[in-house]
Amino acid sequence: MPLKHRWLNASLAMGSLLLLSACDQRNFETLPPIPVEQLEVLGVQTPIKSVHFRDRDGEGLLVLSRSDGQAVDAESEQEVDKVVLKATLYGRGAASDVFKPRWQIEQETTCSGLDLDVDFYTDVSDVGDLNKDGVAEVTVASHSFCGGGIDPHDIAIEMREGQASYTITGQSLITPAGEEPVGGEREDSASLKNASQVLRDHMDAVWQQVYKRPWSEASPPVDDDPDDEAE
């Protein structure tokens, strides 16, 4: 009988260790940042932000990058300004493995002879585990504008969880002095409308944080000729 009890206790102890190990593997955690030099090895030339983490699928690395250049307009055949934003999620199974792309979101904006303002909202573009299921949710938010006045920016917010994607697209809300507000409309994807409450609440919170931001917070205007104001 004593031998039987010892075997039973050992089995229970082993089962507990396996259970704890399984729980640990499901936990989401943020890891120390990857050095910029290692990001360049991945082909990222101008990283804006990166988030290093581990979830149930292994080690992950979100990298936001931007490139500025020129393009040729297909209709006018004239050169236009071009900005390309890329959000890439890399992954690897072990620290000794090489990071490989899992998916990429690319946004290209061209603009001819007008003000071009394109960038990520880096403060709300992040990675977390909202529903505590061990699978990371990756949120990427950006804005774009091509115009000659104070008009709404186009806003794009996308969240990915594994293979699932949820989006909000719309325009920022502009309230000129003494005039009626302009913009502020949004459209939620069908997948977001059918998502769990915690995911819908998160996406709405991100939208609420960015859609009322004035022009100056999206991208401070540059005063090309300060003497004009003095005159």
N, C-alpha and C positions, 0 to 999 in steps of 0.2 A: 504493500500500500504506500509506504513512504516514497518508493521509486515512482509510482504512478503520480503522486502529488507533485513531485519535483518536475516530472515531464510536463504535467499540466501547467505548472507555474511558468516553466520555460517557454511553452507554447504561447501562453498569454502575453508574456513579456515580448516575445518576437512579434506577435501580432500587433501589439501596441507600437513597437518601433516602426513596423511597416506602415501603420496607419499615420503616424506622425510624419514619416517620410513623404507619404502621398500628400498630406496636407501642406507640407513645406513646398512641394513642387507646384501646388496650385496657387501659392501666394504670389501676388504682384509686388515687385519692389523696384525702386529707382536705383540705378547704379551710378558710380562715379563717371563724370564726363569723359568722352573719348578725346584725346588730344587732336588739335587741328591737323597736325602732320599725318595722323592716321586717316582723317577724313579725306585728305588730298589723295591718299592711296586709292580711295574708292572712286576717285575722279571728280570729287566735289571741289570746285575752284573757289567759290565765294559762299561759304556757309554762313547763314544768318543765325541759325539756332540748331542745336542738336539735343536730343533727349535719349539717354541710354537707360535701358530697363530690362527686367526679366519677368516673363509671365509663363503661363502653362505651355506655351508653344516654344519656349526657349528664350534666348537672349535677343533683344530687339534694339534697333537704333533708328530713331526718326531724325532726318536731316532736312532742314529747310534751306534752300539756296535760291539765289537770284543772279541773272545775267542780263546785262544791258548791251544793246547793239543796234544794228541797222538792218532793215529788210527792204525789199522792193515791192511796192504795191502792185498787185496783179492788174488793176484797171488803169491806173495813171502811169505805171512803170517808173514812178518816182521813189526815191529813197525815203523811208519813214523810220521814226524811232521805234524800237522794239524792246520790250521787257519780258523775260520768261521767268516765271516762278515755278520752282519744283519742290514738291514734298515727297521724299522717298523714304520708305520703310525698309530697312535692311534687317536680316535675321541670320542667326547661326545657332547650331545646336550645342556647341561647346566652345570654351574660350580659345581653344587651339584651332578652331575652324575659321574659315574666311567668311566675312560678312557677304551675303548675297541679297540682291534686291527681292523683296516680296511683292511690292506694288509701288506705283508712282502716280502722283497727281501733278499734271502739268498745265499751267495757265499762261497762254501767250497773249500779250496785248500790244497792238501797234497803234501809232498815233502820228498824224502828219500835220506839222505846223501849229499844234496846239499844246496846251499843258498836259503832260503825261505824268500821272501819279499812280504807281502800282507798288504794293508791298503786302507782306504778311502782317497780321495782327499777332505779334509774337507773344504778347502777354496771355492770350487765350488759346494759342496753339500749343497743345501739350498732350501728355499721355497719362492715363490713370486707369483704375479699375472701378468703375462706378457701381456696378451691380455685384461686385465681390465674387465673381465666378472664376477668377484666375486668368481670364482673357482680357488683355489690355484694350481699352478704347483710345483711339488716336484721333485727336481733334485738330483740324487745320482750318484757319480762318484767314481770309485775305480781302483786299479791296482793290479796285481799279477805277481809273478815271482818265478820260481824254476829252478835253473841252477847253473853252475859252472864258469861262465864268465860274461863279460859285454855284455849282449844280451837284446833285446827289452823286455819290460814288456807288458803283456796283459792288455788292458784297456777296461773297461765297463762303459758306461754312460747311465743311464736310467732316463727318465722323465715321471712322471705320472700326469694326470689331470683327476680327477674323475676315471672312469673306463678305460680311454684311456692310452696307454703306447707307448712310443717312445724310441728307443735305437740306440746307436752307439757302435759298438765293433771294436777293432782293436789292433794295436801294437804301442808302443812308437817309436820315431825315434832316433836311435843311430848313432852318427857320430864319429867313432874312428879316432884318429889322422892319417892322411895320407892314409885313406881308404875311400871307398865308403860308403855312408849312408846305414844303415840297418833298416828295419821296416818302420813305418809310414803309413801302410795301414789301411783303415777303411771301415766298411760296415754299411750303414744306413738301418734301418728297413723300410719295405714298408709303415708302418704307418707314419714314419717321413717324407718320401719322399712326402707323400700326405697331410702333415700337413700345417697349415697356415704359412705364411712367418715369422711372429714374433717368432713362436716356432722353426722353422728351423734355424733361425738366432741365437737364444739362444743356441741351442744344438751345432751348429758349433762353437760358441764363447767359449763354455766350452771345446770342443775338442782342439781348438787352444791354449787354456791356458795350457793344460796338456800334449799334445802328444810329445812335444819337451823337456820336462823336463829331465835333465840328471839324471843318477843313484843317484847322491848325493842328489838331491832334493826329489826324491821319497822315499829314505830311506838311510841315511848316512851310508857308509860302516864302519864296526867296525874293528879296527886294533888289532888283537889278540896278536901280538907280536911286539911291537914298536922297539925292539932291532934289528929286522931283517933289518929295513931300515938303522939303524945306521951303521950296518956292511957293 
